[in-house]
Amino acid sequence: MLELREVSKRVGDAVHIRDVSIRLEPGTLNVLLGPTLAGKTTLMRLMAGLDRPTSGTVWADGVDVTGLAVQKRDVAMVYQQFINYPALTVYENIASPMRIARRPKAEIDETVARVAALLKLEPFLDRLPLQLSGGQQQRTALARALAKNARLVLLDEPLANLDYKLREELRAELPKIFSQSGAIFVYATAEPEEALLLGGHTATLHEGSLTQFGPTVDVYRRPNTLLTARTFSDPPLNWARVRKVGGVFHTHLPDEPPEGEADVPVPPAYAGLADGAYVIGLRPHHLALSPTGADDVAVDGYVQAIEITGSETYVHLDCLNTDCIMLTHGVHELPLGSTVTVHFSLSRLMVFDAEDVAVAPQAEDVAVAPDAGKGAD
């Protein structure tokens, strides 16, 4: 078990980690999700013992290890920028932590063969790192971490430098590896899609603060704040500040001009809310060009830009009195400046209060997509 208790890290006047408390259980996969400068790498370094917190404590299996050097901890870490021993072959790089631990030769050979096969490194075992491509070097660093069989494995965006096909294959394979190990795995990523594909538990981070931690699907479906919902959405979450009057959310606020106002019915699940200021949110793939079901709502949107990726189209709109993104399957060539009717289901609407805290009850999604921006949920 690894536990951080009110951990903070300051460098001069800059706060890199702010009062983070989190408990990670053995045999679990834990994703740190957040944009650049959210604090993911700093938090991992604190977990590993590479850095010491300015305040708070780090505990491992009930023992305070806050001041314990990384060399005395059972930790393996892989960075986005790969690190290998340049004078050692791929085989020896992978085998190095086991040789240090004086493992039997037969065990070393078996482990190296297994992780090399997993990471498609068998043809390169006799090569030096400088004879490899960048992706092959990254896979070597990842293989060495897996071969170490440490109790804590920290993976800092380890697939970022791999080609698309191999990255997709490893995203599918890594959870299987994690499930077979009693180790604690911590995986940092800036991609909501990757967090959902990996599963496990997810901690969302923003500017050094932990905004939510729990089973990945729960955090995605039921974000506790607007900030968490925005962190866990790619393309960006569509959101608008509104005022509730009776059974309607008005997107036009009292201190704004009325042009572009769009009324949205209050979903039945939120019918008991008091009138006042709220925030509503919709994921881009919950907007559609055709009716979505029995609780469908239709509003006008004005096309500002189109991005066609081949199988999908990103439509940038002026909609609900704010800038919105609609992600729709297929190729849609919509004239810039044209007006389109945009549909969404009321059951998909997220509602937050004036302080950006989620309002209960949250709408329940009926299915979980394979990623945060392209699925049917």
TAWOJO-V915463 format. One record per residue. N is the residue number from 0. RES is the residue in one small letter. PSI is psi in degrees with one decimal (* if undefined). Layout:
# TAWOJO-V915463
n-><N & N>
res-><RES & RES>
psi-><PSI & PSI>
This chain:
# TAWOJO-V915463
n-><0 & 1 & 2 & 3 & 4 & 5 & 6 & 7 & 8 & 9 & 10 & 11 & 12 & 13 & 14 & 15 & 16 & 17 & 18 & 19 & 20 & 21 & 22 & 23 & 24 & 25 & 26 & 27 & 28 & 29 & 30 & 31 & 32 & 33 & 34 & 35 & 36 & 37 & 38 & 39 & 40 & 41 & 42 & 43 & 44 & 45 & 46 & 47 & 48 & 49 & 50 & 51 & 52 & 53 & 54 & 55 & 56 & 57 & 58 & 59 & 60 & 61 & 62 & 63 & 64 & 65 & 66 & 67 & 68 & 69 & 70 & 71 & 72 & 73 & 74 & 75 & 76 & 77 & 78 & 79 & 80 & 81 & 82 & 83 & 84 & 85 & 86 & 87 & 88 & 89 & 90 & 91 & 92 & 93 & 94 & 95 & 96 & 97 & 98 & 99 & 100 & 101 & 102 & 103 & 104 & 105 & 106 & 107 & 108 & 109 & 110 & 111 & 112 & 113 & 114 & 115 & 116 & 117 & 118 & 119 & 120 & 121 & 122 & 123 & 124 & 125 & 126 & 127 & 128 & 129 & 130 & 131 & 132 & 133 & 134 & 135 & 136 & 137 & 138 & 139 & 140 & 141 & 142 & 143 & 144 & 145 & 146 & 147 & 148 & 149 & 150 & 151 & 152 & 153 & 154 & 155 & 156 & 157 & 158 & 159 & 160 & 161 & 162 & 163 & 164 & 165 & 166 & 167 & 168 & 169 & 170 & 171 & 172 & 173 & 174 & 175 & 176 & 177 & 178 & 179 & 180 & 181 & 182 & 183 & 184 & 185 & 186 & 187 & 188 & 189 & 190 & 191 & 192 & 193 & 194 & 195 & 196 & 197 & 198 & 199 & 200 & 201 & 202 & 203 & 204 & 205 & 206 & 207 & 208 & 209 & 210 & 211 & 212 & 213 & 214 & 215 & 216 & 217 & 218 & 219 & 220 & 221 & 222 & 223 & 224 & 225 & 226 & 227 & 228 & 229 & 230 & 231 & 232 & 233 & 234 & 235 & 236 & 237 & 238 & 239 & 240 & 241 & 242 & 243 & 244 & 245 & 246 & 247 & 248 & 249 & 250 & 251 & 252 & 253 & 254 & 255 & 256 & 257 & 258 & 259 & 260 & 261 & 262 & 263 & 264 & 265 & 266 & 267 & 268 & 269 & 270 & 271 & 272 & 273 & 274 & 275 & 276 & 277 & 278 & 279 & 280 & 281 & 282 & 283 & 284 & 285 & 286 & 287 & 288 & 289 & 290 & 291 & 292 & 293 & 294 & 295 & 296 & 297 & 298 & 299 & 300 & 301 & 302 & 303 & 304 & 305 & 306 & 307 & 308 & 309 & 310 & 311 & 312 & 313 & 314 & 315 & 316 & 317 & 318 & 319 & 320 & 321 & 322 & 323 & 324 & 325 & 326 & 327 & 328 & 329 & 330 & 331 & 332 & 333 & 334 & 335 & 336 & 337 & 338 & 339 & 340 & 341 & 342 & 343 & 344 & 345 & 346 & 347 & 348 & 349 & 350 & 351 & 352 & 353 & 354 & 355 & 356 & 357 & 358 & 359 & 360 & 361 & 362 & 363 & 364 & 365 & 366 & 367 & 368 & 369 & 370 & 371 & 372 & 373 & 374 & 375 & 376>
res-><m & l & e & l & r & e & v & s & k & r & v & g & d & a & v & h & i & r & d & v & s & i & r & l & e & p & g & t & l & n & v & l & l & g & p & t & l & a & g & k & t & t & l & m & r & l & m & a & g & l & d & r & p & t & s & g & t & v & w & a & d & g & v & d & v & t & g & l & a & v & q & k & r & d & v & a & m & v & y & q & q & f & i & n & y & p & a & l & t & v & y & e & n & i & a & s & p & m & r & i & a & r & r & p & k & a & e & i & d & e & t & v & a & r & v & a & a & l & l & k & l & e & p & f & l & d & r & l & p & l & q & l & s & g & g & q & q & q & r & t & a & l & a & r & a & l & a & k & n & a & r & l & v & l & l & d & e & p & l & a & n & l & d & y & k & l & r & e & e & l & r & a & e & l & p & k & i & f & s & q & s & g & a & i & f & v & y & a & t & a & e & p & e & e & a & l & l & l & g & g & h & t & a & t & l & h & e & g & s & l & t & q & f & g & p & t & v & d & v & y & r & r & p & n & t & l & l & t & a & r & t & f & s & d & p & p & l & n & w & a & r & v & r & k & v & g & g & v & f & h & t & h & l & p & d & e & p & p & e & g & e & a & d & v & p & v & p & p & a & y & a & g & l & a & d & g & a & y & v & i & g & l & r & p & h & h & l & a & l & s & p & t & g & a & d & d & v & a & v & d & g & y & v & q & a & i & e & i & t & g & s & e & t & y & v & h & l & d & c & l & n & t & d & c & i & m & l & t & h & g & v & h & e & l & p & l & g & s & t & v & t & v & h & f & s & l & s & r & l & m & v & f & d & a & e & d & v & a & v & a & p & q & a & e & d & v & a & v & a & p & d & a & g & k & g & a & d>
psi-><138.0 & 130.1 & 130.9 & 129.7 & 107.5 & 47.3 & 131.5 & 151.9 & 119.8 & 143.2 & 103.7 & -127.6 & -6.4 & 131.7 & 113.8 & -36.7 & 134.5 & 105.8 & 54.7 & 126.7 & 125.8 & 146.7 & 125.1 & 128.4 & 151.9 & 144.9 & 18.5 & 152.2 & 125.3 & 121.7 & 130.0 & 112.5 & 127.1 & 161.3 & 177.0 & 137.5 & 16.0 & -20.8 & 11.1 & -51.5 & -41.5 & -42.7 & -40.2 & -40.9 & -34.7 & -39.5 & -38.0 & -25.1 & 6.9 & -30.8 & 155.1 & 135.8 & 149.6 & -36.3 & 161.8 & 176.0 & 155.9 & 129.4 & 139.1 & 119.7 & 41.9 & 4.7 & 134.1 & 112.5 & 21.1 & -41.7 & 7.2 & 130.2 & 152.1 & -31.0 & -21.0 & 7.6 & 152.6 & 80.0 & 141.9 & 140.5 & 138.8 & 126.2 & 164.1 & -41.1 & 106.4 & 148.8 & 119.9 & 165.1 & 111.0 & -25.4 & -4.1 & 146.5 & 169.4 & -44.3 & -50.0 & -32.5 & -46.1 & -39.0 & -17.1 & -46.1 & -29.5 & -33.1 & -41.0 & -36.8 & 1.9 & 44.6 & 153.3 & 148.5 & -39.9 & -39.1 & -40.3 & -48.0 & -43.8 & -42.6 & -44.5 & -43.6 & -40.0 & -48.7 & -30.8 & -39.2 & -42.2 & -40.2 & 14.8 & 45.7 & 2.0 & -39.5 & -9.2 & 9.2 & -26.5 & 2.0 & 157.7 & 154.6 & -36.5 & -11.7 & 5.6 & 159.1 & 168.7 & -42.0 & -37.8 & -36.8 & -38.4 & -40.4 & -34.6 & -44.5 & -39.4 & -40.9 & -40.3 & -40.7 & -40.7 & -36.3 & -26.3 & -28.0 & 43.9 & 161.4 & -23.6 & 119.4 & 120.0 & 121.9 & 106.7 & 91.8 & 54.4 & -16.1 & 2.0 & -30.5 & 6.3 & 156.9 & 161.3 & -46.4 & -46.9 & -37.0 & -42.6 & -39.9 & -44.1 & -33.9 & -34.3 & -33.3 & -34.9 & -44.0 & -33.0 & -41.6 & -46.1 & -40.6 & -23.2 & -5.8 & 150.3 & 7.7 & 164.8 & 120.7 & 132.6 & 123.5 & 117.9 & 136.3 & 153.1 & 1.9 & 113.3 & -36.9 & -43.6 & -39.5 & -44.2 & -37.2 & -36.5 & -34.3 & -137.8 & -137.9 & 150.4 & 135.3 & 121.9 & 134.3 & 145.6 & 116.9 & 44.5 & -2.5 & 142.0 & 117.9 & -26.0 & 148.8 & 132.5 & -176.3 & 135.9 & -46.0 & -39.2 & -42.1 & -39.2 & -46.3 & -35.3 & 65.6 & 138.8 & -13.9 & 163.5 & -37.4 & -43.5 & -43.0 & -39.7 & -37.3 & -37.6 & 45.5 & 126.5 & 113.7 & 168.5 & 146.4 & 138.3 & 125.6 & 152.7 & 140.7 & 132.4 & 170.8 & 133.8 & 126.6 & 108.5 & -124.1 & 21.5 & 139.4 & 123.4 & 127.3 & -12.5 & 119.4 & 159.5 & -32.2 & 15.1 & 153.5 & 151.4 & -9.2 & 136.5 & 8.2 & 139.0 & 127.5 & 136.2 & 124.3 & 143.7 & 125.2 & 148.4 & -34.0 & -18.0 & 17.9 & -26.2 & 2.3 & 142.9 & 150.2 & 148.6 & -162.2 & 136.1 & 177.1 & 133.7 & 147.8 & 147.1 & 135.1 & 148.3 & -34.5 & 1.8 & -6.4 & 142.6 & 162.0 & -5.1 & 161.4 & 145.3 & -6.5 & -167.2 & -31.2 & 32.2 & 140.8 & 137.4 & 131.8 & 160.4 & 141.8 & 146.9 & 121.0 & 123.2 & -32.0 & 157.1 & 133.8 & 116.4 & 120.5 & -4.3 & -65.1 & -8.8 & 158.8 & 128.5 & 120.0 & 117.4 & 126.7 & 153.1 & 105.9 & 143.4 & 33.6 & 28.2 & 175.4 & 130.2 & 159.8 & 131.0 & 129.0 & 115.9 & 145.6 & 148.3 & 177.7 & 122.9 & 111.6 & 92.9 & 129.8 & 136.4 & 136.8 & -6.1 & 160.9 & 131.3 & 154.2 & 123.4 & 132.7 & 149.0 & 157.5 & 134.5 & -29.5 & -15.8 & -7.5 & 127.1 & 143.5 & 130.5 & 153.8 & -174.7 & -18.7 & 10.9 & 21.9 & 137.3 & 139.4 & 128.0 & 147.8 & 143.1 & 145.3 & 140.6 & 125.6 & 149.9 & -15.7 & 157.3 & 126.5 & 163.5 & -8.4 & 177.2 & -7.2 & -4.9 & 10.5 & -172.7 & 3.9 & *>
